Amino acid sequence: MKNKIVLLLFFSFFVFTLTSCTNDTDESFKLITKVVETTNKGTSQTYLYAYNGNQIVSIDGIQDRMDFTYTDGLISKMVMLNKTNQLRETTEYSYLKGKLVRVLSLGNYKINYIHNSDKIVSYERFTLGSGNEEIREYHGILYFDNENLIKEERTYDNMPVGVDSKYSISFDYDAKKNPLFNILGFKELLNQNDKVSINNTLISTVITSVSKDDQITSSAYLYKNSFTYDLDNYPTERVSENTVATNGNVGYLKTEYFY
């Protein structure tokens, strides 16, 4: 009888623990349902997110709409509709063993990816001319750490003879949750830059350099984000600040997240 009581208590504790863990997971897993962006001039745009489970179906804004298609749990196609002129842009995603190997924007560009390791991905981007002629625009390397994109290095190829042009961007992150990471397959879309990271970008540093006749011209830009979070460590508001290089003016963009 004593053994039965102990077993019953153990079973009850196991069920309670399992239920508690399940509830914690459900409470901490969130998907964006609406995003409102407001500029420092007061203009705003609203985007509505629709899902099938944790698969993104569409992102619908005032000026454009994006529709997504999945194949085997991975995003295989995105169609963007410009509501003003009704033009559509179709982007197709191809994978090998669950890793993105090609992005094809029909009639626009193509990106090929090579996964050298879990932390380094090299790529080439081509523009597509008439008759789908491929012109290599630039090539580069993506660096990852702890599921965050920490740096991208890029070298431009379609430059005049004797001119060498390079670009790099590095990212510093918080320790909070990027809600886009919860969308099934979104983290594989390497052409989405830091949006595929597990955390939120606090600072982006862009460095460009152009070399010609042994003379190097370089510039650096700093982009800052500040966040407000909810009790589950998801952002509810982001304020982005950037300095425009041409005149030094500072611009702001406030983004509000709803779940």
N, C-alpha and C positions, 0 to 999 in steps of 0.2 A: 504493500500500500504506500509505504514511504517512497519507494522508487517511482511509483506512478505519479505522486505529487511533485517530486523533483522534475520528472520528465515533462509534466504539464506546465510547470513554472518556466522551464527552459524553452518550451515551444511557444508559450505566450510572449516571453521576452524576445525570442527570435522574430515572431510576427510583428511585434511592436517596433523593433529596431528596423526591420525591412520596410515597414510602412513609413516610419519617420524619415529614413534615407530617401525613399521614393518621393515623399512630399517635399523634402529639401531640394531635390533635383528639379522637380517640377516648378517650384517657386523661383529658383535661380535661373531657369532657362526661359529667355524671353526673345520674342521676335518683334521687330519694328513694324508698326501698323501705319504710322504717319510721320512724315518729316516736314517741318516748316522752316524755310530759309528766309531770313530777312536781312537786307543790306543796310549799310549805314545811312542810305538815302531813304529808307523806310519802305522800299518795295519788297514784296514777299512772294514766295511760291510755295505751294503745298504739293507734296507727293504722297500718294496712297499706295500701300504695299498689300498685295493679295497673295495668299499661300494655299497650298494643298499639303497639309501637314507642315513639315519644315522645308518643303520645296517652294521656292519663290515662283509665282505664276506671272505676276505683272507688277510694274511700278508705273503709276499713272499720275502725270502732272498736267499743268495747265497747257503747256506748249508741246509736250511730247509724251509718248507712252512706250514702255519697254515690255515686251512679252518674252517669256523664257520657255525653253523646251528641255526636258531631261531625257537622258538615255542611260540606263543602268545606274541611276543615282548620281549622275554627273550632268552638269549643264552643258548641253551640246549645241544650243542655238539661242541667240538673242536677236529679236527684231525690234528696231527702234522706229517709231512712226512720228514724223514731224507733223503736228496737227495743223500747222499753218499752211504748208504747201503739199501735205499728204505724201511726201516722199518717204520711202522706207529704206532703212539700212540694215542688212542682215549680216550678222557675225556668227560664224560657225567655229566650234571648239572641238579639237580632236585630242584623244588621249592614248597613252600606252601604259598598261598596267596601273591605271588610275592617276597617272601624271600627265599634265598638259604638255603636248608636244607641238601643237599648231593652233594659231588663231588666224582665221581667214575672214576678212571683211570684204564681201563680194564686190569686186570692181574698185576697191580702195587700197587695201594693204594686206600683207601677210606677215606673221611673226612665227619663226621656228624656234623651239626651245630644246636645249639639251641639258638633262639633269646629271650634273657631274657628281653630286653627292646630295645629302639631305640639306646642306647649307649653301650650296653654290649651284646656280643655274645660269648657263650662258644662252644668249639668244641673238637672232638676226632679224631685222625688220626690213621688208621690201615694200615699196610702193608698186602698185599694179597699173601699168600704162595701157594704152590701147592694144587690144588683142591679148590682154593679160600679160604683157611684157613685164618682167620683174626687174626692178632697179633697186639695188641695196641702198637703203637710206642711212642706216646706222646699225652697229652691233654693240653688245655690251654684256655685263655680268650682273646678276642679282645675288646679294648676300643675305642669308637668313640666320637668325639665332633665336632659340626659344619660341619658334613659330611666329616670329616677327621679321618682316623685311627691314633690315637695318641699313642697307646701302645699295645703290644702283650706280654703276659706272657705264658710261656710254661714249663711243667714238663715232663721229659722223664720217660716212664714206663718200657721199656724193658732193665732194668739195673741189674747188679749183686746184690745179697743180701747185704744190708747194705750200698749201694751207692745211693745217692740222687743227681740228676742232674737237674739243672734249667737253663732257658734261657729267656731273656727279650730283647725287642727292643722298643725304643721310637722314635717318629718322631716329628721334629719341621718343620713348614711350612712357606712359604711366603703367601702373600695375592693375588697372581696372579692365572691365570686359568690353570688347568691341562687339556690339550686337550683330553686325554683319557676319561675324564668324559663326553664328548659330544657323545661318542659312545653309542648307545642305549643298555642298559642292562649291560654294562661293570662294572658299579659301584656295581653290585650285586655279582661279582665274588670275594668272600672274600679270596680265595686262591692266589690272585694276590697282596696281601699285600698293601703297600701304593699307588700302582698304581690306586686303586679304589677311592682315595681321591679327593676332589674337588680342592685342591691346590697342589703346588709342594713342594717336600721335600727338605729342606735346610740342615738339620742335622739328621743323624740316629745314635743312641747310642745303642750299643749291649753290654749286660752284661751277662756273663755266670758264673755259680758256680757249683762246685762239692763237695759234702760232703761225707766223709768216715772216720769212726772211730773218730767222733767228730772233725775232721779237715776239714776246708773249704778252697778250692782253687778257687779263682775267677779271672776274667779278664774282661777288658772293651775295646771296640773298638769304634772309632769315624769315621764316614763317612760323608764327606762334599760335598755339591753341590753348584755351583755358576751358575747363569742364566743370559742370555741376553734375553730381551723381545721385542716384536714388539709394535706398537702403540695401539693394542687392548689388551695388557697385556697377550699375549700368549708367551711361551718360543720359541725362535728361536735357542738357543744354551744352552747346559748344560755341564759344566765341573765337573766331579766327581773325588774326591780325596779320597783315602783310604790308611791307614797304614797297611801293612801286618805284622801280629804279629810275624811270625817266624824269620824274619831278619830285621824288621824295615824299609824296603824299602817303598817308597811312589809310588803308581801307579796312573795314570791319564787315564780318558776315556772322550773324547769329543763326545757329541751327538748333531747332528744338526737336526732341525725339519723343515719340509716343508709342506705347506698347500695348 
